[in-house]
């Protein structure tokens, strides 16, 4: 039986947005992602996919239900414990790379490792290895402003994987790129995920990319179809 890396059970989330009052975003939602599985999350704009990813990645809390990562229930943990679990177990990729502009590509991947207690030499080696895997090793010393959009997003992928997380969460990771670049960057991401045996939940509007993943789930009216 496959190990379950992410498990959401009975997750619900409601926001208060003035008139007309409460907006139910997620409702009694269940989802599992197995070890090494790459799941596409497809949803219309405003359907709650970012909320789902934030709850799965411990950036937000559900009103009801539980979240487990690597078999450990994360619901009810203190803020300190949630931060530690997020740093060690979860990697995030967003539509915009959010790289630190004053640091080089390599330094952007080294910094989260140093924050996690990794020695500098090991962090440098890990960063260079990851950059080489996605084809931008020769750009290690360049700052984000000196990189193309596709190169910046590849560096962001490497940063997300720097601390060897159990789970990768990505919110429209190629949504800010032109179609040709998006295809190349997605190929690099999938190769990196497959090589490392990561589990991943990737939100995308691109059905061609979604269908290349192991499974597609659709978020509609707060439920997964």
C-alpha positions as CSV (number, residue, x, y, z in Angstrom):
1,X,0.0,0.0,0.0
2,X,1.4,3.4,-1.0
3,X,2.4,5.8,1.8
4,X,0.1,8.8,2.1
5,X,2.1,12.0,2.2
6,X,-0.8,14.5,2.3
7,X,-4.3,13.8,3.8
8,X,-7.1,16.2,4.2
9,X,-10.2,15.0,5.9
10,X,-13.5,16.9,6.3
11,X,-11.8,20.2,5.6
12,X,-14.1,23.3,5.5
13,X,-13.4,27.0,5.3
14,X,-15.7,30.0,5.4
15,X,-14.8,33.6,5.0
16,X,-16.7,36.7,6.2
17,X,-16.8,39.2,3.3
18,X,-19.3,41.8,4.4
19,X,-22.6,41.7,2.5
20,X,-24.1,39.2,1.9
21,X,-22.1,37.7,4.7
22,X,-20.4,34.3,4.9
23,X,-18.7,32.8,1.8
24,X,-18.2,29.0,2.0
25,X,-15.0,28.3,0.1
26,X,-14.4,24.7,1.1
27,X,-16.9,22.2,2.4
28,X,-16.2,18.8,3.9
29,X,-13.4,18.2,1.5
30,X,-11.3,15.1,1.5
31,X,-8.0,14.6,-0.5
32,X,-5.0,12.3,-0.3
33,X,-1.7,12.5,-2.2
34,X,0.5,9.4,-2.2
35,X,4.3,9.3,-2.0
36,X,5.7,10.1,-5.5
37,X,2.3,11.1,-6.9
38,X,1.8,14.3,-8.8
39,X,-1.8,15.6,-8.7
40,X,-3.2,18.4,-10.8
41,X,-5.7,20.7,-9.1
42,X,-8.0,22.4,-11.6
43,X,-10.5,25.1,-10.6
44,X,-12.2,28.2,-11.9
45,X,-10.8,31.5,-10.6
46,X,-12.1,32.3,-7.2
47,X,-13.1,28.7,-6.5
48,X,-10.8,28.3,-3.5
49,X,-7.7,26.5,-4.9
50,X,-5.3,28.9,-3.3
51,X,-7.1,28.5,0.0
52,X,-6.9,24.7,-0.3
53,X,-3.1,24.9,-1.0
54,X,-2.6,27.3,1.9
55,X,-4.4,24.9,4.3
56,X,-2.5,21.9,2.9
57,X,0.7,23.8,3.4
58,X,-0.1,25.0,6.9
59,X,-0.2,28.7,5.9
60,X,-3.8,28.8,6.8
61,X,-6.1,26.8,9.1
62,X,-9.4,25.1,8.3
63,X,-12.5,25.8,10.3
64,X,-13.1,22.1,10.7
65,X,-11.3,18.9,9.5
66,X,-7.7,17.7,9.8
67,X,-4.5,18.0,7.8
68,X,-1.8,15.3,8.0
69,X,1.6,15.4,6.3
70,X,3.8,12.3,6.3
71,X,1.3,10.6,8.6
72,X,1.5,13.3,11.3
73,X,-1.7,15.2,12.1
74,X,-0.8,18.9,11.9
75,X,-4.2,20.3,13.1
76,X,-4.0,22.0,16.4
77,X,-0.2,22.5,16.5
78,X,1.2,25.7,17.9
79,X,2.4,28.4,15.5
80,X,6.0,27.5,16.3
81,X,5.4,23.8,15.5
82,X,3.5,24.6,12.3
83,X,6.3,26.9,11.2
84,X,8.9,24.1,11.8
85,X,6.8,21.5,10.0
86,X,6.2,23.8,7.1
87,X,10.0,24.6,6.8
88,X,11.0,20.9,6.9
89,X,8.1,19.1,5.1
90,X,6.6,21.5,2.5
91,X,7.9,23.3,-0.5
92,X,5.9,26.2,-2.1
93,X,6.0,27.5,-5.7
94,X,3.9,30.5,-6.7
95,X,2.9,32.0,-10.1
96,X,5.4,34.8,-9.4
97,X,8.9,33.7,-8.3
98,X,9.3,35.9,-5.2
99,X,13.0,35.6,-5.3
100,X,15.0,37.9,-3.1
101,X,16.4,40.5,-5.6
102,X,19.6,41.4,-3.7
103,X,20.8,37.8,-3.7
104,X,22.1,35.6,-6.5
105,X,20.3,32.5,-7.8
106,X,22.5,30.3,-5.7
107,X,22.1,32.4,-2.6
108,X,18.3,32.3,-2.9
109,X,18.5,28.5,-2.6
110,X,21.1,28.5,0.1
111,X,19.3,30.9,2.5
112,X,16.3,28.6,3.4
113,X,18.8,25.8,4.0
114,X,20.8,27.9,6.4
115,X,17.5,28.8,8.2
116,X,16.9,25.1,8.6
117,X,20.3,24.5,10.2
118,X,22.2,23.2,7.2
119,X,26.0,23.9,7.1
120,X,27.0,26.5,4.5
121,X,29.2,24.2,2.4
122,X,26.4,21.6,2.2
123,X,23.9,24.3,1.3
124,X,26.1,25.6,-1.5
125,X,26.5,22.1,-2.9
126,X,22.8,21.4,-2.8
127,X,22.0,24.7,-4.5
128,X,24.5,24.1,-7.3
129,X,23.2,20.6,-7.8
130,X,19.6,21.7,-8.1
131,X,20.4,24.5,-10.5
132,X,22.3,22.2,-12.7
133,X,19.4,19.7,-12.8
134,X,17.0,22.3,-14.1
135,X,19.5,23.6,-16.7
136,X,20.5,27.0,-15.1
137,X,23.7,26.0,-13.3
138,X,25.6,28.5,-15.4
139,X,23.4,31.3,-14.0
140,X,24.1,30.6,-10.3
141,X,25.9,33.9,-9.7
142,X,23.3,36.1,-11.4
143,X,20.7,38.1,-9.5
144,X,17.0,37.6,-10.4
145,X,16.8,40.8,-12.5
146,X,19.5,39.4,-14.7
147,X,17.5,36.2,-15.4
148,X,14.7,35.6,-17.9
149,X,11.2,34.8,-16.5
150,X,11.7,31.1,-17.2
151,X,15.1,31.1,-15.5
152,X,13.7,32.9,-12.4
153,X,10.9,30.3,-12.1
154,X,13.4,27.4,-12.3
155,X,15.4,29.0,-9.5
156,X,12.1,29.3,-7.5
157,X,11.6,25.5,-8.1
158,X,15.1,24.8,-6.7
159,X,14.4,27.0,-3.7
160,X,11.2,25.1,-3.0
161,X,13.1,21.8,-3.0
162,X,16.2,23.0,-1.2
163,X,15.2,21.5,2.2
164,X,14.1,18.1,0.7
165,X,10.4,18.5,1.6
166,X,8.0,15.6,1.6
167,X,5.4,17.6,-0.3
168,X,5.5,20.2,-3.0
169,X,2.6,22.7,-3.4
170,X,2.5,24.9,-6.5
171,X,-0.1,27.6,-7.4
172,X,-0.1,28.2,-11.2
173,X,3.7,27.7,-11.4
174,X,3.8,28.5,-15.1
175,X,0.9,30.9,-15.3
176,X,3.1,34.0,-15.7
177,X,5.1,32.6,-18.6
178,X,4.4,32.5,-22.4
179,X,3.3,29.1,-23.7
180,X,6.6,28.0,-25.1
181,X,8.5,28.9,-21.9
182,X,5.8,27.4,-19.7
183,X,6.2,24.1,-21.5
184,X,10.0,24.0,-21.0
185,X,9.7,25.1,-17.3
186,X,7.0,22.5,-16.6
187,X,9.2,19.8,-18.1
188,X,12.1,20.9,-15.8
189,X,9.7,20.8,-12.8
190,X,8.4,17.4,-13.6
191,X,11.8,16.0,-14.2
192,X,13.0,17.4,-10.8
193,X,9.9,16.0,-9.0
194,X,10.3,12.6,-10.5
195,X,14.0,12.4,-9.8
196,X,13.5,13.3,-6.1
197,X,10.4,11.1,-5.6
198,X,8.4,14.1,-4.3
199,X,4.7,14.2,-3.9
200,X,3.1,17.3,-5.5
201,X,-0.2,19.1,-5.7
202,X,-0.1,21.5,-8.6
203,X,-2.8,24.0,-9.3
204,X,-3.1,24.9,-13.0
205,X,-5.5,26.3,-15.6
206,X,-3.6,24.5,-18.3
207,X,-5.4,21.3,-19.0
208,X,-2.6,20.0,-21.4
209,X,-0.2,20.3,-18.5
210,X,-2.7,18.8,-16.0
211,X,-3.3,15.7,-18.1
212,X,0.4,15.0,-18.0
213,X,0.3,14.5,-14.2
214,X,-0.8,11.3,-12.5
215,X,-4.3,12.4,-11.5
216,X,-6.5,15.4,-12.0
217,X,-8.9,16.7,-9.4
218,X,-11.4,19.5,-9.9
219,X,-12.5,21.9,-7.2
220,X,-16.2,22.9,-7.7
221,X,-18.5,24.5,-5.2
222,X,-16.2,23.7,-2.3
223,X,-15.9,20.0,-3.2
224,X,-13.4,17.9,-5.2
225,X,-14.7,16.1,-8.2
